[in-house]
Every structure is written in structure tokens, then in C-alpha cells.
Amino acid sequence: MGFNSSAALVSTTDGVLCAISEERLNREKNTKRLPFEAIIACCEQGFERVSDGNRTIDRIAYSHYEDLSFEYLKKNCTEVEFKFMEALDCDGTVNPDEALFHLIKKYLKNRGFNVVATELERVEHHAAHRASNYFIYKVGNPIDNAVVDLIADDFGDGYSSSLYINDSGKSYRTRVVDSVALVYQFFTGALGFKEHQHEGKVTGLA
């Protein structure tokens, strides 16, 4: 979620089964809408690749650049979806993560998927980027453990880039204030274009 509202269905043995961006389904460039359509589409298309017909979902996780709040959920979903989540917190004891989990679980169960996950897990921003690399390139493909993962974007969870040295377990981080990507973002805005949408136009002008 966040700048790239999307979903992926991942198998620990077969890697990425399906990945879809919400904008491809709702036709809204860089949409901030919660990726419910993408989640359903990933599961429906991804499980077609599972030979044993198993439609069980063991874990549901997300990454975001800020803590979830009910205000954020209300802004980025339909009125019906928000009312469902809001009703869960009628006594003030349900947090936004729990409310979102129950809505996702409801959507999946209504489509016939067996959800055994018991909570919505949050994954650190750059760890999520690294997971994309792992499940696409490393699952089922033995490689040298000395491979280095370099993750870089504008910001997320207080950092703009991370360097992981796999054989040592060490990692190094770059602070948000040192982000080169943010300079690029602000330059796009300074030219009168829309940030996070029109950076490609700046590239074209270059």
C-alpha cells in the first residue's frame, strides 16, 4: 500500500504466483486506494498455478511508509468498506490493522479461500522490497550467499535505502534526509508537474 497500492500471492516453495497493481484494475494512475481488487485477483489467478488445488492462505502481510490509522483507511476505501471496519471498533478496542485484516479476510472467504492467518502482519518497508527480490530470483535457484541486496527509493520507515550483505547478516541504511529520490520528486513538483505521477515527464524533458 502507499505509493504503490498492489498485492502479491507468494509461495515459500514456488515463489511469486501472481502480482498485480491496483491501478491496473481501477485505471487510476498511482492509486492510493486499498488494493482489495488486486488481492482478490492475485488469489484467483495465482492459485490456478497450484497443482494440488490448495487455496489456503497462511499469512497476510503488508508494508507501508506510515502507521495505519482509521483516517487513512476512510480516505482510501469505499464508504461500505469503512463502515464495516468502523463497526468492529465500536468499543474502541480494535486497532486499524485488526480492522483491515478482518475486511480482507471477509473478502477472501467470500471468494472461497481458506484463510488460516490470524492477524495482519506489518513488514518493514525495505525488507518488503528485499522480499520481492528473494521470491522472484532466489526461490528454487541456489546462488552464492555472498550476494548483496541494494534497496533504494525515496523513503520508508525512516530510511531511503538499505544494503544487505547476505553472508554476514549485516545491513546498512541511508537516512531519509539523504535521499536522492526526494530531490528528484521535489524537482518534479517545482516544474509544475504532479509528484509521484509525472516524474516520467521530467525524464522525457531531460
Backbone as JSON Lines, residues from 0, in Angstrom:
{"i":0,"aa":"M","n":[0.84,-1.18,0.0],"ca":[0.0,0.0,0.0],"c":[0.89,1.25,0.0]}
{"i":1,"aa":"G","n":[0.25,2.42,0.01],"ca":[1.04,3.63,0.0],"c":[1.21,4.15,-1.42]}
{"i":2,"aa":"F","n":[2.46,4.44,-1.81],"ca":[2.72,4.99,-3.13],"c":[2.43,3.96,-4.22]}
{"i":3,"aa":"N","n":[2.51,2.69,-3.89],"ca":[2.25,1.64,-4.88],"c":[1.26,0.67,-4.28]}
{"i":4,"aa":"S","n":[-0.01,0.9,-4.5],"ca":[-1.05,0.04,-3.95],"c":[-1.15,-1.2,-4.82]}
{"i":5,"aa":"S","n":[-0.7,-2.32,-4.28],"ca":[-0.64,-3.54,-5.07],"c":[-0.69,-4.75,-4.15]}
{"i":6,"aa":"A","n":[-0.72,-5.93,-4.75],"ca":[-0.78,-7.17,-3.97],"c":[0.0,-8.26,-4.68]}
{"i":7,"aa":"A","n":[0.43,-9.24,-3.91],"ca":[1.14,-10.39,-4.47],"c":[0.77,-11.63,-3.69]}
{"i":8,"aa":"L","n":[0.67,-12.75,-4.4],"ca":[0.47,-14.06,-3.77],"c":[1.77,-14.81,-3.88]}
{"i":9,"aa":"V","n":[2.31,-15.23,-2.74],"ca":[3.65,-15.82,-2.7],"c":[3.62,-17.18,-2.04]}
{"i":10,"aa":"S","n":[4.34,-18.12,-2.66],"ca":[4.53,-19.46,-2.09],"c":[5.97,-19.58,-1.64]}
{"i":11,"aa":"T","n":[6.19,-20.16,-0.47],"ca":[7.56,-20.31,0.03],"c":[8.35,-21.3,-0.79]}
{"i":12,"aa":"T","n":[7.68,-22.16,-1.54],"ca":[8.38,-23.15,-2.37],"c":[8.43,-22.77,-3.84]}
{"i":13,"aa":"D","n":[7.39,-22.08,-4.32],"ca":[7.32,-21.76,-5.74],"c":[7.53,-20.29,-6.06]}
{"i":14,"aa":"G","n":[7.76,-19.46,-5.05],"ca":[8.0,-18.05,-5.29],"c":[6.72,-17.28,-5.57]}
{"i":15,"aa":"V","n":[6.83,-16.23,-6.36],"ca":[5.68,-15.37,-6.65],"c":[4.75,-16.06,-7.64]}
{"i":16,"aa":"L","n":[3.5,-16.26,-7.22],"ca":[2.49,-16.89,-8.08],"c":[1.74,-15.85,-8.91]}
{"i":17,"aa":"C","n":[1.58,-14.66,-8.33],"ca":[0.88,-13.6,-9.05],"c":[1.14,-12.27,-8.33]}
{"i":18,"aa":"A","n":[1.25,-11.19,-9.09],"ca":[1.41,-9.85,-8.52],"c":[0.68,-8.86,-9.42]}
{"i":19,"aa":"I","n":[-0.14,-8.02,-8.83],"ca":[-0.95,-7.07,-9.59],"c":[-1.02,-5.73,-8.86]}
{"i":20,"aa":"S","n":[-0.89,-4.65,-9.61],"ca":[-1.06,-3.31,-9.06],"c":[-2.53,-2.91,-9.15]}
{"i":21,"aa":"E","n":[-3.02,-2.29,-8.09],"ca":[-4.42,-1.88,-8.05],"c":[-4.77,-0.93,-9.21]}
{"i":22,"aa":"E","n":[-3.81,-0.13,-9.63],"ca":[-4.08,0.84,-10.71],"c":[-4.42,0.15,-12.03]}
{"i":23,"aa":"R","n":[-3.98,-1.08,-12.2],"ca":[-4.29,-1.82,-13.42],"c":[-5.75,-2.26,-13.45]}
{"i":24,"aa":"L","n":[-6.35,-2.27,-12.29],"ca":[-7.74,-2.73,-12.19],"c":[-8.73,-1.57,-12.08]}
{"i":25,"aa":"N","n":[-8.36,-0.52,-11.34],"ca":[-9.29,0.6,-11.21],"c":[-8.96,1.75,-12.17]}
{"i":26,"aa":"R","n":[-7.87,1.57,-12.95],"ca":[-7.48,2.52,-14.01],"c":[-7.18,3.92,-13.47]}
{"i":27,"aa":"E","n":[-6.68,4.01,-12.23],"ca":[-6.31,5.28,-11.63],"c":[-4.81,5.27,-11.38]}
{"i":28,"aa":"K","n":[-4.05,6.07,-12.14],"ca":[-2.6,6.07,-12.06],"c":[-2.12,6.35,-10.64]}
{"i":29,"aa":"N","n":[-1.18,5.5,-10.15],"ca":[-0.62,5.63,-8.81],"c":[-1.72,5.75,-7.75]}
{"i":30,"aa":"T","n":[-2.73,4.92,-7.88],"ca":[-3.86,4.98,-6.94],"c":[-3.41,4.75,-5.51]}
{"i":31,"aa":"K","n":[-4.06,5.41,-4.59],"ca":[-3.82,5.2,-3.17],"c":[-4.9,4.31,-2.56]}
{"i":32,"aa":"R","n":[-5.86,3.88,-3.38],"ca":[-6.94,3.04,-2.88],"c":[-6.38,1.73,-2.32]}
{"i":33,"aa":"L","n":[-6.97,1.25,-1.26],"ca":[-6.53,-0.02,-0.69],"c":[-6.71,-1.12,-1.74]}
{"i":34,"aa":"P","n":[-5.74,-2.02,-1.87],"ca":[-5.72,-2.96,-3.02],"c":[-6.6,-4.2,-2.87]}
{"i":35,"aa":"F","n":[-7.87,-3.99,-2.56],"ca":[-8.76,-5.14,-2.39],"c":[-8.97,-5.9,-3.7]}
{"i":36,"aa":"E","n":[-9.17,-5.17,-4.8],"ca":[-9.34,-5.84,-6.09],"c":[-8.09,-6.61,-6.47]}
{"i":37,"aa":"A","n":[-6.92,-6.04,-6.21],"ca":[-5.66,-6.69,-6.53],"c":[-5.46,-7.96,-5.69]}
{"i":38,"aa":"I","n":[-5.85,-7.9,-4.43],"ca":[-5.73,-9.07,-3.55],"c":[-6.57,-10.23,-4.09]}
{"i":39,"aa":"I","n":[-7.82,-9.95,-4.42],"ca":[-8.71,-10.99,-4.93],"c":[-8.19,-11.53,-6.26]}
{"i":40,"aa":"A","n":[-7.79,-10.63,-7.16],"ca":[-7.3,-11.06,-8.47],"c":[-6.05,-11.91,-8.35]}
{"i":41,"aa":"C","n":[-5.15,-11.54,-7.45],"ca":[-3.92,-12.32,-7.23],"c":[-4.25,-13.74,-6.77]}
{"i":42,"aa":"C","n":[-5.16,-13.83,-5.83],"ca":[-5.53,-15.15,-5.3],"c":[-6.23,-15.99,-6.36]}
{"i":43,"aa":"E","n":[-7.14,-15.4,-7.09],"ca":[-7.89,-16.15,-8.09],"c":[-6.98,-16.62,-9.23]}
{"i":44,"aa":"Q","n":[-6.05,-15.78,-9.66],"ca":[-5.16,-16.15,-10.75],"c":[-3.97,-16.98,-10.25]}
{"i":45,"aa":"G","n":[-3.44,-16.6,-9.09],"ca":[-2.26,-17.29,-8.58],"c":[-2.52,-18.73,-8.18]}
{"i":46,"aa":"F","n":[-3.67,-18.98,-7.56],"ca":[-3.95,-20.35,-7.11],"c":[-4.23,-21.29,-8.28]}
{"i":47,"aa":"E","n":[-4.45,-20.76,-9.47],"ca":[-4.6,-21.61,-10.65],"c":[-3.29,-22.32,-10.97]}
{"i":48,"aa":"R","n":[-2.19,-21.8,-10.48],"ca":[-0.86,-22.38,-10.73],"c":[-0.49,-23.43,-9.69]}
{"i":49,"aa":"V","n":[-1.34,-23.59,-8.66],"ca":[-1.06,-24.57,-7.62],"c":[-1.67,-25.91,-8.03]}
{"i":50,"aa":"S","n":[-0.84,-26.89,-8.27],"ca":[-1.29,-28.16,-8.84],"c":[-2.22,-28.96,-7.93]}
{"i":51,"aa":"D","n":[-2.04,-28.85,-6.61],"ca":[-2.86,-29.67,-5.71],"c":[-4.21,-29.02,-5.37]}
{"i":52,"aa":"G","n":[-4.47,-27.86,-5.95],"ca":[-5.76,-27.21,-5.72],"c":[-5.91,-26.57,-4.35]}
{"i":53,"aa":"N","n":[-4.82,-26.51,-3.59],"ca":[-4.86,-25.92,-2.25],"c":[-5.09,-24.41,-2.34]}
{"i":54,"aa":"R","n":[-6.14,-23.92,-1.7],"ca":[-6.46,-22.49,-1.72],"c":[-6.37,-21.91,-0.3]}
{"i":55,"aa":"T","n":[-5.34,-22.35,0.44],"ca":[-5.17,-21.91,1.83],"c":[-4.19,-20.75,1.9]}
{"i":56,"aa":"I","n":[-4.56,-19.73,2.66],"ca":[-3.72,-18.55,2.86],"c":[-3.22,-18.56,4.3]}
{"i":57,"aa":"D","n":[-1.91,-18.77,4.45],"ca":[-1.32,-18.94,5.78],"c":[-0.97,-17.61,6.46]}
{"i":58,"aa":"R","n":[-0.55,-16.64,5.65],"ca":[-0.13,-15.36,6.23],"c":[-0.62,-14.21,5.35]}
{"i":59,"aa":"I","n":[-0.97,-13.11,5.98],"ca":[-1.34,-11.89,5.26],"c":[-0.48,-10.77,5.84]}
{"i":60,"aa":"A","n":[0.33,-10.16,4.99],"ca":[1.26,-9.14,5.45],"c":[1.19,-7.91,4.55]}
{"i":61,"aa":"Y","n":[1.59,-6.79,5.09],"ca":[1.63,-5.57,4.3],"c":[2.83,-4.72,4.7]}
{"i":62,"aa":"S","n":[3.2,-3.81,3.83],"ca":[4.24,-2.83,4.13],"c":[3.69,-1.46,3.77]}
{"i":63,"aa":"H","n":[4.02,-0.46,4.57],"ca":[3.53,0.88,4.32],"c":[4.55,1.87,4.87]}
{"i":64,"aa":"Y","n":[4.51,3.09,4.37],"ca":[5.5,4.07,4.81],"c":[5.09,4.84,6.06]}
{"i":65,"aa":"E","n":[3.91,4.57,6.59],"ca":[3.46,5.21,7.81],"c":[2.51,4.27,8.54]}
{"i":66,"aa":"D","n":[2.28,4.55,9.82],"ca":[1.35,3.72,10.58],"c":[-0.07,3.9,10.05]}
{"i":67,"aa":"L","n":[-0.82,2.81,10.03],"ca":[-2.21,2.9,9.59],"c":[-3.05,3.62,10.64]}
{"i":68,"aa":"S","n":[-4.04,4.33,10.18],"ca":[-5.0,4.98,11.07],"c":[-6.38,4.81,10.45]}
{"i":69,"aa":"F","n":[-7.41,5.0,11.25],"ca":[-8.77,4.92,10.7],"c":[-9.02,6.05,9.72]}
{"i":70,"aa":"E","n":[-8.35,7.19,9.91],"ca":[-8.48,8.3,8.98],"c":[-7.93,7.91,7.61]}
{"i":71,"aa":"Y","n":[-6.79,7.23,7.6],"ca":[-6.19,6.79,6.34],"c":[-7.09,5.76,5.66]}
{"i":72,"aa":"L","n":[-7.61,4.82,6.43],"ca":[-8.49,3.79,5.87],"c":[-9.74,4.41,5.26]}
{"i":73,"aa":"K","n":[-10.32,5.38,5.97],"ca":[-11.53,6.03,5.47],"c":[-11.28,6.75,4.16]}
{"i":74,"aa":"K","n":[-10.11,7.35,4.04],"ca":[-9.77,8.13,2.85],"c":[-9.53,7.24,1.63]}
{"i":75,"aa":"N","n":[-9.15,5.98,1.86],"ca":[-8.68,5.15,0.75],"c":[-9.5,3.88,0.52]}
{"i":76,"aa":"C","n":[-10.75,3.89,0.97],"ca":[-11.65,2.77,0.67],"c":[-13.06,3.3,0.5]}
{"i":77,"aa":"T","n":[-13.98,2.43,0.15],"ca":[-15.36,2.85,-0.05],"c":[-16.05,3.08,1.29]}
{"i":78,"aa":"E","n":[-17.19,3.77,1.25],"ca":[-17.94,4.04,2.47],"c":[-18.41,2.74,3.12]}
{"i":79,"aa":"V","n":[-18.84,1.78,2.31],"ca":[-19.3,0.5,2.83],"c":[-18.16,-0.24,3.52]}
{"i":80,"aa":"E","n":[-16.98,-0.24,2.89],"ca":[-15.82,-0.92,3.48],"c":[-15.42,-0.27,4.79]}
{"i":81,"aa":"F","n":[-15.43,1.05,4.83],"ca":[-15.03,1.72,6.07],"c":[-16.04,1.48,7.18]}
{"i":82,"aa":"K","n":[-17.31,1.49,6.86],"ca":[-18.34,1.25,7.88],"c":[-18.18,-0.14,8.5]}
{"i":83,"aa":"F","n":[-17.79,-1.12,7.66],"ca":[-17.55,-2.47,8.17],"c":[-16.41,-2.44,9.19]}
{"i":84,"aa":"M","n":[-15.31,-1.76,8.85],"ca":[-14.16,-1.7,9.76],"c":[-14.47,-0.85,10.98]}
{"i":85,"aa":"E","n":[-15.21,0.23,10.79],"ca":[-15.56,1.1,11.9],"c":[-16.44,0.38,12.91]}
{"i":86,"aa":"A","n":[-17.33,-0.48,12.42],"ca":[-18.24,-1.21,13.32],"c":[-17.48,-2.18,14.22]}
{"i":87,"aa":"L","n":[-16.34,-2.67,13.73],"ca":[-15.53,-3.59,14.54],"c":[-14.94,-2.89,15.75]}
{"i":88,"aa":"D","n":[-14.77,-1.57,15.63],"ca":[-14.14,-0.79,16.7],"c":[-15.17,-0.02,17.51]}
{"i":89,"aa":"C","n":[-16.37,-0.57,17.63],"ca":[-17.46,0.13,18.32],"c":[-17.12,0.42,19.78]}
{"i":90,"aa":"D","n":[-16.28,-0.39,20.4],"ca":[-15.93,-0.15,21.8],"c":[-14.53,0.43,21.96]}
{"i":91,"aa":"G","n":[-13.89,0.77,20.83],"ca":[-12.58,1.41,20.87],"c":[-11.41,0.5,21.17]}
{"i":92,"aa":"T","n":[-11.58,-0.81,21.02],"ca":[-10.5,-1.75,21.36],"c":[-9.83,-2.37,20.14]}
{"i":93,"aa":"V","n":[-10.38,-2.12,18.95],"ca":[-9.82,-2.7,17.72],"c":[-8.96,-1.65,17.02]}
{"i":94,"aa":"N","n":[-7.72,-1.99,16.72],"ca":[-6.85,-1.03,16.03],"c":[-7.04,-1.14,14.51]}
{"i":95,"aa":"P","n":[-6.54,-0.17,13.74],"ca":[-6.73,-0.17,12.28],"c":[-6.21,-1.43,11.59]}
{"i":96,"aa":"D","n":[-5.08,-1.96,12.05],"ca":[-4.53,-3.17,11.44],"c":[-5.5,-4.35,11.59]}
{"i":97,"aa":"E","n":[-6.08,-4.48,12.77],"ca":[-7.03,-5.57,13.02],"c":[-8.28,-5.41,12.18]}
{"i":98,"aa":"A","n":[-8.77,-4.17,12.07],"ca":[-9.98,-3.91,11.28],"c":[-9.74,-4.23,9.82]}
{"i":99,"aa":"L","n":[-8.59,-3.82,9.3],"ca":[-8.26,-4.09,7.9],"c":[-8.12,-5.58,7.66]}
{"i":100,"aa":"F","n":[-7.52,-6.29,8.61],"ca":[-7.36,-7.74,8.48],"c":[-8.72,-8.43,8.35]}
{"i":101,"aa":"H","n":[-9.67,-8.05,9.18],"ca":[-10.98,-8.69,9.15],"c":[-11.72,-8.42,7.84]}
{"i":102,"aa":"L","n":[-11.5,-7.23,7.26],"ca":[-12.14,-6.92,5.98],"c":[-11.51,-7.75,4.86]}
{"i":103,"aa":"I","n":[-10.19,-7.84,4.85],"ca":[-9.51,-8.65,3.84],"c":[-9.94,-10.11,3.97]}
{"i":104,"aa":"K","n":[-9.97,-10.6,5.2],"ca":[-10.37,-11.98,5.47],"c":[-11.79,-12.24,4.97]}
{"i":105,"aa":"K","n":[-12.67,-11.28,5.17],"ca":[-14.05,-11.42,4.71],"c":[-14.1,-11.53,3.18]}
{"i":106,"aa":"Y","n":[-13.38,-10.66,2.5],"ca":[-13.35,-10.7,1.04],"c":[-12.83,-12.06,0.54]}
{"i":107,"aa":"L","n":[-11.76,-12.55,1.14],"ca":[-11.16,-13.81,0.71],"c":[-12.07,-15.0,0.98]}
{"i":108,"aa":"K","n":[-12.67,-15.03,2.14],"ca":[-13.57,-16.14,2.48],"c":[-14.81,-16.15,1.57]}
{"i":109,"aa":"N","n":[-15.29,-14.97,1.23],"ca":[-16.44,-14.89,0.33],"c":[-16.13,-15.43,-1.07]}
{"i":110,"aa":"R","n":[-14.84,-15.44,-1.42],"ca":[-14.42,-15.97,-2.72],"c":[-13.98,-17.43,-2.63]}
{"i":111,"aa":"G","n":[-14.17,-18.04,-1.46],"ca":[-13.89,-19.47,-1.32],"c":[-12.49,-19.83,-0.91]}
{"i":112,"aa":"F","n":[-11.71,-18.87,-0.42],"ca":[-10.35,-19.16,0.02],"c":[-10.34,-19.52,1.5]}
{"i":113,"aa":"N","n":[-9.47,-20.43,1.86],"ca":[-9.34,-20.87,3.25],"c":[-8.29,-20.02,3.93]}
{"i":114,"aa":"V","n":[-8.71,-19.11,4.79],"ca":[-7.78,-18.2,5.47],"c":[-7.49,-18.73,6.87]}
{"i":115,"aa":"V","n":[-6.26,-19.18,7.08],"ca":[-5.86,-19.65,8.41],"c":[-5.0,-18.61,9.12]}
{"i":116,"aa":"A","n":[-4.62,-17.55,8.42],"ca":[-3.88,-16.45,9.05],"c":[-4.73,-15.87,10.17]}
{"i":117,"aa":"T","n":[-4.09,-15.46,11.25],"ca":[-4.83,-14.96,12.41],"c":[-4.64,-13.47,12.65]}
{"i":118,"aa":"E","n":[-3.76,-12.84,11.84],"ca":[-3.52,-11.41,12.02],"c":[-2.93,-10.82,10.75]}
{"i":119,"aa":"L","n":[-2.96,-9.51,10.67],"ca":[-2.32,-8.78,9.59],"c":[-0.94,-8.38,10.06]}
{"i":120,"aa":"E","n":[0.09,-8.9,9.4],"ca":[1.46,-8.63,9.81],"c":[2.02,-7.44,9.05]}
{"i":121,"aa":"R","n":[2.75,-6.6,9.75],"ca":[3.42,-5.47,9.1],"c":[4.89,-5.81,8.89]}
{"i":122,"aa":"V","n":[5.36,-5.56,7.67],"ca":[6.75,-5.83,7.31],"c":[7.47,-4.5,7.09]}
{"i":123,"aa":"E","n":[8.68,-4.38,7.6],"ca":[9.47,-3.17,7.42],"c":[9.62,-2.87,5.94]}
{"i":124,"aa":"H","n":[9.57,-1.59,5.58],"ca":[9.48,-1.13,4.2],"c":[10.54,-1.76,3.27]}
{"i":125,"aa":"H","n":[11.79,-1.62,3.63],"ca":[12.85,-2.13,2.75],"c":[12.96,-3.65,2.81]}
{"i":126,"aa":"A","n":[12.54,-4.24,3.91],"ca":[12.51,-5.71,3.98],"c":[11.5,-6.25,2.97]}
{"i":127,"aa":"A","n":[10.4,-5.5,2.76],"ca":[9.4,-5.9,1.77],"c":[9.98,-5.82,0.36]}
{"i":128,"aa":"H","n":[10.73,-4.75,0.08],"ca":[11.4,-4.64,-1.22],"c":[12.36,-5.83,-1.41]}
{"i":129,"aa":"R","n":[13.09,-6.15,-0.37],"ca":[14.06,-7.25,-0.45],"c":[13.37,-8.59,-0.69]}
{"i":130,"aa":"A","n":[12.2,-8.76,-0.09],"ca":[11.44,-10.0,-0.28],"c":[11.06,-10.19,-1.75]}
{"i":131,"aa":"S","n":[10.74,-9.09,-2.44],"ca":[10.42,-9.19,-3.87],"c":[11.59,-9.81,-4.62]}
{"i":132,"aa":"N","n":[12.79,-9.35,-4.31],"ca":[13.99,-9.88,-4.94],"c":[14.18,-11.36,-4.61]}
{"i":133,"aa":"Y","n":[13.97,-11.7,-3.34],"ca":[14.18,-13.07,-2.89],"c":[13.23,-14.06,-3.56]}
{"i":134,"aa":"F","n":[11.94,-13.74,-3.54],"ca":[10.96,-14.69,-4.06],"c":[10.96,-14.77,-5.58]}
{"i":135,"aa":"I","n":[11.41,-13.72,-6.26],"ca":[11.45,-13.76,-7.72],"c":[12.72,-14.45,-8.22]}
{"i":136,"aa":"Y","n":[13.86,-14.14,-7.61],"ca":[15.14,-14.6,-8.16],"c":[15.8,-15.74,-7.4]}
{"i":137,"aa":"K","n":[15.47,-15.92,-6.13],"ca":[16.25,-16.86,-5.32],"c":[15.53,-18.16,-4.99]}
{"i":138,"aa":"V","n":[14.21,-18.13,-4.88],"ca":[13.49,-19.36,-4.54],"c":[13.67,-20.36,-5.68]}
{"i":139,"aa":"G","n":[14.19,-21.53,-5.34],"ca":[14.41,-22.57,-6.33],"c":[15.63,-22.37,-7.19]}
{"i":140,"aa":"N","n":[16.39,-21.31,-6.92],"ca":[17.6,-21.03,-7.7],"c":[18.77,-20.81,-6.75]}
{"i":141,"aa":"P","n":[19.49,-21.9,-6.37],"ca":[20.62,-21.76,-5.44],"c":[21.64,-20.78,-5.99]}
{"i":142,"aa":"I","n":[22.03,-19.82,-5.16],"ca":[23.02,-18.84,-5.59],"c":[24.05,-18.62,-4.49]}
{"i":143,"aa":"D","n":[25.1,-17.92,-4.83],"ca":[26.16,-17.61,-3.89],"c":[25.59,-16.76,-2.74]}
{"i":144,"aa":"N","n":[25.81,-17.21,-1.51],"ca":[25.27,-16.49,-0.36],"c":[25.91,-15.12,-0.16]}
{"i":145,"aa":"A","n":[26.99,-14.84,-0.9],"ca":[27.66,-13.56,-0.74],"c":[26.96,-12.44,-1.51]}
{"i":146,"aa":"V","n":[25.87,-12.77,-2.2],"ca":[25.15,-11.76,-2.98],"c":[24.69,-10.62,-2.08]}
{"i":147,"aa":"V","n":[24.8,-9.41,-2.61],"ca":[24.39,-8.21,-1.87],"c":[23.07,-7.71,-2.42]}
{"i":148,"aa":"D","n":[22.15,-7.33,-1.55],"ca":[20.88,-6.73,-1.95],"c":[20.94,-5.24,-1.66]}
{"i":149,"aa":"L","n":[20.77,-4.42,-2.7],"ca":[20.71,-2.97,-2.54],"c":[19.3,-2.51,-2.83]}
{"i":150,"aa":"I","n":[18.65,-1.91,-1.84],"ca":[17.27,-1.44,-1.97],"c":[17.29,0.07,-1.84]}
{"i":151,"aa":"A","n":[16.68,0.77,-2.8],"ca":[16.68,2.24,-2.75],"c":[15.36,2.78,-3.28]}
{"i":152,"aa":"D","n":[14.79,3.76,-2.58],"ca":[13.63,4.5,-3.05],"c":[13.64,5.85,-2.35]}
{"i":153,"aa":"D","n":[12.53,6.59,-2.37],"ca":[12.58,7.91,-1.77],"c":[12.58,7.85,-0.24]}
{"i":154,"aa":"F","n":[11.62,7.12,0.35],"ca":[11.65,6.95,1.8],"c":[10.71,5.84,2.22]}
{"i":155,"aa":"G","n":[10.87,5.38,3.44],"ca":[10.01,4.35,4.0],"c":[10.53,3.91,5.35]}
{"i":156,"aa":"D","n":[9.71,4.04,6.38],"ca":[10.11,3.67,7.75],"c":[11.4,4.37,8.17]}
{"i":157,"aa":"G","n":[11.58,5.61,7.71],"ca":[12.71,6.41,8.17],"c":[13.98,6.27,7.37]}
{"i":158,"aa":"Y","n":[13.98,5.47,6.3],"ca":[15.19,5.27,5.51],"c":[14.9,5.45,4.02]}
{"i":159,"aa":"S","n":[15.94,5.79,3.26],"ca":[15.77,5.93,1.81],"c":[16.45,4.8,1.05]}
{"i":160,"aa":"S","n":[17.38,4.1,1.68],"ca":[18.0,2.94,1.02],"c":[18.58,2.0,2.07]}
{"i":161,"aa":"S","n":[18.73,0.75,1.68],"ca":[19.29,-0.27,2.56],"c":[20.21,-1.19,1.77]}
{"i":162,"aa":"L","n":[21.3,-1.58,2.37],"ca":[22.25,-2.5,1.76],"c":[22.38,-3.72,2.66]}
{"i":163,"aa":"Y","n":[22.05,-4.9,2.13],"ca":[22.1,-6.14,2.91],"c":[23.23,-7.01,2.37]}
{"i":164,"aa":"I","n":[24.12,-7.45,3.24],"ca":[25.2,-8.37,2.84],"c":[24.81,-9.74,3.37]}
{"i":165,"aa":"N","n":[24.36,-10.6,2.47],"ca":[23.67,-11.82,2.86],"c":[24.5,-12.81,3.66]}
{"i":166,"aa":"D","n":[25.8,-12.94,3.33],"ca":[26.58,-13.96,4.02],"c":[27.01,-13.53,5.42]}
{"i":167,"aa":"S","n":[26.85,-12.25,5.74],"ca":[27.29,-11.76,7.04],"c":[26.12,-11.39,7.95]}
{"i":168,"aa":"G","n":[24.95,-11.21,7.36],"ca":[23.8,-10.78,8.15],"c":[23.82,-9.29,8.46]}
{"i":169,"aa":"K","n":[24.81,-8.57,7.92],"ca":[24.92,-7.14,8.18],"c":[24.05,-6.35,7.22]}
{"i":170,"aa":"S","n":[23.63,-5.17,7.67],"ca":[22.87,-4.27,6.81],"c":[23.26,-2.83,7.11]}
{"i":171,"aa":"Y","n":[23.15,-1.99,6.11],"ca":[23.49,-0.58,6.25],"c":[22.34,0.26,5.7]}
{"i":172,"aa":"R","n":[22.08,1.41,6.32],"ca":[20.93,2.22,5.94],"c":[21.33,3.65,5.59]}
{"i":173,"aa":"T","n":[20.53,4.26,4.7],"ca":[20.68,5.67,4.37],"c":[19.46,6.41,4.9]}
{"i":174,"aa":"R","n":[19.68,7.52,5.57],"ca":[18.58,8.27,6.18],"c":[17.7,8.94,5.13]}
{"i":175,"aa":"V","n":[16.46,9.22,5.52],"ca":[15.54,9.91,4.62],"c":[16.1,11.26,4.18]}
{"i":176,"aa":"V","n":[16.76,11.98,5.09],"ca":[17.27,13.32,4.76],"c":[18.37,13.27,3.7]}
{"i":177,"aa":"D","n":[18.94,12.09,3.47],"ca":[19.98,11.93,2.45],"c":[19.45,11.31,1.17]}
{"i":178,"aa":"S","n":[18.13,11.28,1.0],"ca":[17.51,10.61,-0.14],"c":[17.68,11.41,-1.43]}
{"i":179,"aa":"V","n":[18.33,10.81,-2.42],"ca":[18.46,11.44,-3.74],"c":[17.1,11.46,-4.43]}
{"i":180,"aa":"A","n":[16.29,10.41,-4.21],"ca":[14.99,10.3,-4.86],"c":[14.05,11.44,-4.45]}
{"i":181,"aa":"L","n":[14.17,11.9,-3.21],"ca":[13.32,13.01,-2.78],"c":[13.66,14.3,-3.53]}
{"i":182,"aa":"V","n":[14.95,14.49,-3.83],"ca":[15.35,15.65,-4.64],"c":[14.68,15.58,-6.0]}
{"i":183,"aa":"Y","n":[14.68,14.39,-6.58],"ca":[14.04,14.16,-7.88],"c":[12.54,14.43,-7.79]}
{"i":184,"aa":"Q","n":[11.92,13.98,-6.72],"ca":[10.48,14.2,-6.51],"c":[10.17,15.69,-6.43]}
{"i":185,"aa":"F","n":[10.93,16.41,-5.61],"ca":[10.66,17.83,-5.41],"c":[10.95,18.63,-6.68]}
{"i":186,"aa":"F","n":[11.93,18.2,-7.45],"ca":[12.24,18.87,-8.72],"c":[11.06,18.74,-9.67]}
{"i":187,"aa":"T","n":[10.42,17.57,-9.67],"ca":[9.23,17.36,-10.49],"c":[8.13,18.34,-10.09]}
{"i":188,"aa":"G","n":[7.91,18.51,-8.78],"ca":[6.91,19.45,-8.3],"c":[7.26,20.89,-8.61]}
{"i":189,"aa":"A","n":[8.55,21.22,-8.51],"ca":[8.99,22.59,-8.78],"c":[8.75,22.99,-10.23]}
{"i":190,"aa":"L","n":[8.73,22.02,-11.12],"ca":[8.48,22.29,-12.54],"c":[6.98,22.41,-12.85]}
{"i":191,"aa":"G","n":[6.15,22.21,-11.82],"ca":[4.72,22.33,-12.02],"c":[4.02,21.02,-12.34]}
{"i":192,"aa":"F","n":[4.78,19.92,-12.27],"ca":[4.17,18.61,-12.51],"c":[3.71,18.0,-11.19]}
{"i":193,"aa":"K","n":[2.94,16.93,-11.28],"ca":[2.41,16.27,-10.09],"c":[3.4,15.23,-9.57]}
{"i":194,"aa":"E","n":[3.83,15.39,-8.33],"ca":[4.79,14.46,-7.73],"c":[4.19,13.06,-7.63]}
{"i":195,"aa":"H","n":[5.03,12.05,-7.84],"ca":[4.67,10.63,-7.8],"c":[3.83,10.2,-9.01]}
{"i":196,"aa":"Q","n":[3.62,11.1,-9.93],"ca":[2.88,10.74,-11.14],"c":[3.59,11.2,-12.42]}
{"i":197,"aa":"H","n":[4.23,12.35,-12.38],"ca":[4.77,12.94,-13.6],"c":[6.29,12.92,-13.69]}
{"i":198,"aa":"E","n":[6.94,12.11,-12.86],"ca":[8.4,12.02,-12.94],"c":[8.86,11.57,-14.32]}
{"i":199,"aa":"G","n":[8.06,10.75,-14.98],"ca":[8.42,10.29,-16.33],"c":[8.48,11.44,-17.31]}
{"i":200,"aa":"K","n":[7.66,12.47,-17.1],"ca":[7.71,13.63,-17.97],"c":[9.02,14.39,-17.79]}
{"i":201,"aa":"V","n":[9.49,14.45,-16.55],"ca":[10.77,15.11,-16.3],"c":[11.89,14.34,-17.0]}
{"i":202,"aa":"T","n":[11.81,13.02,-16.96],"ca":[12.79,12.19,-17.65],"c":[12.77,12.49,-19.15]}
{"i":203,"aa":"G","n":[11.57,12.64,-19.7],"ca":[11.43,12.95,-21.12],"c":[12.03,14.29,-21.48]}
{"i":204,"aa":"L","n":[11.83,15.29,-20.6],"ca":[12.39,16.6,-20.84],"c":[13.92,16.55,-20.79]}
{"i":205,"aa":"A","n":[14.46,15.7,-19.95],"ca":[15.92,15.58,-19.84],"c":[16.5,15.05,-21.14]}
